[in-house]
Amino acid sequence: MTAATLYWIVFIGIALASWLVSSSLERKFKKYAKEPLRMTGRDVAEKMLHDNGIFDVQITCIKGQLTDHYNPSTKTVNLSEDVFNGANVAAAAVAAHECGHAVQHATAYAPLKMRSALVPVVSFASNWMTWILLIGMLTINTFPQLLAIGVGLFAITTLFSFITLPVEVNASQRAVNWLQEAGITDRETTEMASDALHSAAYTYVVAALSSLATLIYYLLILLGGSRR
């Protein structure tokens, strides 16, 4: 079996897994959005930040669906409209998760610091690696060093994907624990919030595995070309 054939088998498998995870995530968030809570996502975010002694982070409402994120450079928790205004389990889970990142930032959580430090490097790698890999594959017989550079840049983005995993999992753990401790959710709704956030975490797992599979594919091409 050639490297290309193996890659496409793995690629199709990961693509299928990605579709299943995305479908499950969308289905669960729609389901848990129908489970009412007494606080909106904005209220949940504000309380979680204040309970953790954080008063210099702004909560904003942004357009889109599942576009929620925490921006450490501007110290903003950005919540989509449905989450910002929603008073339900799904909105509370997402809002608390993003505030979990704010807590990580405030407490200098090591994986988040490492991830943030890599952002400029990853941005540079993402801008150039596609072209370098393409040209490197075309010139592998005459200038294999170019493909090696492309593989190196891709390896940086793959590392970034794997560093993202503990950051996201930890933010979800902080969110679920706080929701229950603060009395925002009871036992049943805490399990719902946990289930929703676990589904969201699987998307990062699939993305990391997909990046790793692609990196291995390029490595096999590089190693095969260098032996010619």
N, C-alpha and C positions, 0 to 999 in steps of 0.2 A: 504494500500500500504506500503510495507516494505521500509526501508532506502535504501537497495540495488537496488530495482526496481526504486525508485525515482531518485537515483543517475544516473543510466544508462539512464533514459529518459533525464535527464539534460545533461549528458555527450554526448549523441548522438546529442542533439540539439546544444550544443556548438561546437562539432566537425564539424557539418554541417555549422554553422556560420563561423567557422575558415576557412573552405574550400572556402566558398563564398567570404570572405574578402580577402583571399590570391589570389584567381582568379581575383577578381576585381583590386587588387593592381598591379598584374603582367600585366593585360590588360591596365591599365591606364598609367603605366610607359612606356610600349611599345609605346603607342599612343603619349605620350608627348615627347618621345625621338625623334620623327619625326618632332617636332616643333623647328626649328633652332633659336639659339641666337648667338650673336657675340662673346661671351666669353665661354671658356671651364669651366668645373667644378673647375679645379685648379685655374684659373684666378678669378672666383667668390669667392672661398674660401679665396684666398690671399687678395682680395679687401675688403671683409667683415671683416676679421680680422684686417686689417690696419685701416679701417674706424672706428672700435671700439677701436683703440689704443692698439691692441694686436700685438706684434712683436716677442714674444718668443715662439710661437706655430709653429711647423713644419708641413708641408703638405706632406703626403706620398701617394704613389700609391700601392695598395695591390690587390692580386688576388681574384677572386670570383665575385658573383653577389649579389648586395644588402648586401654586407659585410661592408659597410661604418660605421664608428664609430669614436667617439672622445675618446681618452684615457687621462684622467686628470693626471694620474701618470707620463706619459711621455710627456705630453703636445704635442700631435700629433693629427692632423685631418687626419684620414686614409680613403682614397677614393678608391673605386673599380675602375678597369681600365676604364670601360664604363663611369663612372662619372668623373674621373680625366681628361680624354681626350675628353669627349663629350661636344659639343657646342650646347646644346639644353635645353628645359625647364625642363625636368626630371633631368638632370645632375645638373643644377643650383639649383633646389629645394633641392636635396639631399645634395649638397655641402654646401648650406646656412644653412640647418637644422643642420648639424654636427658642423658648425661654431657657430650656436646658442648655442650649448652646451659649446663651448669654451668661449663664452661671459658670459654664466651663471657662469662658473668657475671663470672667471676674476672678476665678480661682486658679487661673494659669494652668489649666488641665493640659498635661504634656502632649498628648496626641493632637490636640487642637492647635497648640503652639507650633508643632512640627508641620501640621497641615498648612497653617497660615504662612509659615516660612517658605513653603514650597510653591505657593500660589504664583509668584512672579516667574519662577523657573518653569512651572507647568504651562503658564500662559505663553512663554517664549517657545517651549517645546511644541505646544499645540499649533502654533502659528506656522511652524516650519517643517514639522516632521513629515507631513503628508507629501510635500513636494520632494523632500530629501529621500524619503523611502521610494517614491516613484522613480526618480532619476537614478537612485542607487540600484534598483532592481534592473533598470535598463542598461546600466554600465557595470554590472557586477563582474563581468569577465575582464574588464580593463581597469576598473577603479573600485574594488570591493570596499575600500575604506569609507566611501560615501554611504553605502548601505549600513556599515557598522555605526556610523554617526547617527543615522536615522533610527536604528534599533536602540541605540543609547537614549535618544530623545523619547522614544516610545516607552522604554523601560521606566523613565521618570514619571510619565503619566500613569503607568500601571501601578507604580509604587504609591502614587497619590490616591488611586482608587482603593488600595488596600488600607492605607492610613485612614481613609474616610470611614471605614467600617467601624472601628472602635469608637470614633467620634459620634457617629450616628446612634450606635447601640447604647452608649453611655447617656446620651441626651434623652433617649427614650426611657431608660431606666430611671433617670432623675425625674422625668415628667410623670411617669406612672406612680412612683413612690410619693411624690409631692401631692398629686391629685387625691390620693387616698388619705395621706396624713393631714391635709388641709380640710378634708371633709367635702371636697368638691364632688367626689364620686363615692358611691358605696361599693360593697364587694362586687355586685353584679356589673355595675357600670365601669368599675376599675378593670375588670376582666375584658370588657368591650374595648376600652381605651388601649389596653395592652395588646389585644389582638390586632387592632388597627395599626398600631405602630410597628408591631412585628412584621406585618405584611409590607409596610413601607420599607422596612430594613432589608427585606429580601430583594428589593430592586437594586440596592447597592451591592449586594452579594453577587447578583447576576451580572451587573456591570463590571465588577472586579474580575470575575471569572472570564467574561468575554474579552476583557483587555489582556488578561494573562494568556488566553488561548491564541490571540492574535500575535502577542509578543513571541510566543514559542514558534509560531508559524514563520515569522520573519527571521528568527534565529536559525531555524532549520534551513531556510533559503540561503542565509549568509554562510552557514557552515558548509552547506553543499557546494556553494559557488566558490568558496575559498579552497576547496580540495581539488578543483578542476585544474 
